[in-house]
Amino acid sequence: MKCVILCRRNKRGDKMSHIIKKYSNRKMYDTKASKPITLAGIAALIVRGDDVQVVDNQTGDDLTMVTLAQIILEQEKSKKELLSLPVLLREMIKRGRESLSEIIEKLLLSSTESALLTEEKAREVVQDLVEKKRLGKPEGQRLLERIFSKVRERQRALQGQIETGIREILGKMDIVSRAELQELRRSLQELRCRVDALANLKNK
């Protein structure tokens, strides 16, 4: 999927206009500068005052907030305090359609690594944001509860898929399942009891 980041010229005409294409392999290319660009480079464009809008090249959906949140999370993971963070947060608040916690939740759950997302990883990200006062403690707790609920739901669904797959494989291999094995053991035990009972009758 391609995304296009548009930095639009303001009324004073003193801002450069950039078109940055993002490809499915996550690489990004600044068509104006004719060179690759990173999330840090995009953050630098915002810090210097350019208006930025991120839209999906295929659907036209506005992806600006998600991109800003992704930049913030990348900086959080690097454990570095960068001057661009306050500017990025102000930009997100200015747009105001969704709260920071909603964006963080969406980003964590929709990332390519979401299948590997654990409660511990989610707690680490959110607690770091709370400690740095980018999220309030109550808001952070509510965010964790929502994420934990969805992580557990995904884990249950994944476990169900695994168990179904195992049963299908065992069925094709004509191998008894654990439940079938337990039932077989119970039947054998009952048979032994009957044999013992018959033996006792004969001995009387």
C-alpha positions in Angstrom: 0.0 0.0 0.0 1.3 3.5 -0.8 0.8 6.5 1.4 1.5 10.1 0.4 2.5 12.8 2.8 1.7 16.3 1.7 3.4 19.3 3.3 1.3 22.2 2.0 2.4 25.8 1.6 0.7 28.3 4.0 -0.8 31.6 3.1 2.6 33.4 3.5 4.1 31.1 1.0 7.3 30.5 3.1 6.8 26.7 3.5 8.2 24.1 1.1 5.8 21.6 -0.3 6.9 18.0 -0.1 5.3 14.8 -1.5 6.7 11.7 0.3 5.7 8.3 -1.0 5.6 5.4 1.4 5.6 1.9 0.0 4.5 -1.5 1.3 8.1 -2.4 2.2 8.0 0.6 4.6 10.6 2.6 2.6 9.7 6.3 2.0 11.0 8.6 -0.7 10.9 12.4 -0.8 10.1 13.3 -4.4 11.1 16.9 -4.0 14.5 16.2 -2.5 14.9 13.1 -4.7 16.1 10.9 -1.8 14.8 8.5 0.8 13.4 9.9 4.0 12.7 8.4 7.5 10.1 9.1 10.2 12.7 11.3 11.9 13.0 13.3 8.6 9.2 13.7 8.5 9.3 14.9 12.1 11.9 17.5 11.2 9.6 18.8 8.5 6.8 19.3 11.1 9.2 20.8 13.6 10.3 23.5 11.2 6.6 24.5 10.7 5.4 22.8 7.6 1.7 21.7 7.5 1.6 18.0 7.1 -1.3 15.8 5.9 -0.9 12.0 5.4 -3.4 10.3 3.1 -3.7 6.8 1.7 -2.8 7.0 -2.0 -5.4 4.3 -2.9 -8.3 5.2 -0.6 -7.7 8.8 0.2 -8.1 8.1 3.9 -6.4 10.6 6.3 -3.5 8.8 8.0 -1.8 11.9 9.5 -2.6 11.0 13.2 -1.4 7.5 12.8 1.8 8.7 11.3 2.4 11.2 14.1 1.7 8.5 16.7 4.1 6.1 14.9 6.8 8.7 15.1 6.2 9.2 18.8 6.3 5.5 19.5 9.5 5.1 17.6 11.1 7.8 19.7 9.7 6.2 22.9 11.2 2.9 21.9 14.6 4.5 21.3 14.4 5.9 24.9 15.6 9.3 23.7 14.1 12.7 24.6 13.9 14.6 21.4 12.8 18.2 21.0 10.3 17.2 18.3 8.0 15.4 20.7 6.2 18.4 22.1 5.7 19.7 18.6 4.3 16.4 17.5 1.9 16.2 20.4 0.7 19.7 19.8 0.0 18.8 16.2 -2.0 15.8 17.3 -4.0 17.8 19.8 -4.6 20.5 17.2 -6.2 18.0 14.8 -8.3 16.8 17.7 -10.4 14.1 16.1 -9.1 11.3 18.2 -7.3 11.3 21.6 -3.6 10.3 21.9 -4.7 7.1 23.8 -7.0 6.1 20.9 -4.2 6.6 18.4 -1.7 4.6 20.5 -4.3 1.8 20.9 -5.0 1.6 17.2 -1.3 1.7 16.4 -0.4 -1.1 18.8 -3.2 -3.4 17.7 -2.9 -2.8 14.0 0.9 -2.9 13.6 2.5 -5.8 11.7 3.7 -7.1 15.1 0.3 -7.1 16.7 0.2 -10.9 16.7 3.3 -10.8 19.0 1.9 -8.0 21.2 1.8 -9.1 24.8 0.4 -7.4 27.9 3.9 -6.8 29.1 4.9 -4.9 25.9 1.8 -2.8 25.9 2.3 -2.0 29.6 5.8 -0.9 28.9 4.8 1.5 26.2 1.9 3.0 28.1 3.7 3.4 31.4 6.6 5.2 29.6 4.1 7.6 28.2 2.5 8.2 31.6 5.9 8.7 33.3 6.8 11.3 30.8 3.4 13.0 31.4 2.3 12.5 27.8 -0.7 10.5 29.0 -2.6 11.0 32.3 -2.5 8.0 34.7 -6.3 7.3 34.6 -6.3 7.6 30.8 -3.3 5.3 30.6 -5.0 2.7 32.9 -8.1 2.8 30.7 -6.0 2.4 27.6 -4.2 -0.7 29.1 -7.6 -2.3 30.1 -8.8 -1.9 26.5 -5.6 -3.2 25.0 -5.4 -6.2 27.5 -9.0 -7.1 26.6 -8.3 -7.1 22.9 -5.0 -9.0 23.4 -6.7 -11.7 25.4 -9.4 -11.9 22.8 -6.9 -12.4 20.0 -5.0 -14.9 22.0 -8.1 -17.0 22.6 -9.0 -16.8 18.9 -5.4 -17.9 18.0 -5.5 -20.7 20.5 -8.8 -21.9 19.0 -7.4 -21.8 15.5 -4.4 -23.8 16.7 -6.5 -26.5 18.4 -8.8 -26.8 15.4 -5.7 -27.2 13.1 -4.3 -29.9 15.4 -7.6 -31.8 15.4 -7.8 -31.6 11.6 -4.2 -32.9 11.3 -4.7 -35.7 13.7 -7.9 -36.7 11.9 -6.2 -36.9 8.6 -3.4 -38.9 10.2 -5.9 -41.3 11.8 -4.4 -40.6 15.2 -6.6 -40.6 18.3 -7.0 -37.3 20.2 -6.4 -36.9 23.9 -10.2 -37.1 24.6 -10.5 -40.2 22.5 -7.5 -41.8 24.3 -9.0 -41.1 27.7 -12.3 -42.6 26.6 -10.4 -45.7 25.4 -8.7 -46.0 28.8 -12.0 -45.8 30.6 -13.5 -48.5 28.3 -10.5 -50.7 29.0 -10.8 -50.2 32.7 -14.5 -51.1 32.6 -13.6 -54.2 30.6 -11.0 -55.3 33.2 -13.6 -54.9 36.0 -16.0 -57.1 34.1 -13.4 -59.7 33.5 -12.4 -59.7 37.2 -16.0 -60.0 38.2 -16.5 -63.0 35.9 -13.4 -64.6 37.3 -14.6 -64.2 40.8 -17.9 -65.9 39.9 -16.1 -68.9 38.5 -14.0 -69.2 41.5 -16.9 -69.4 43.9 
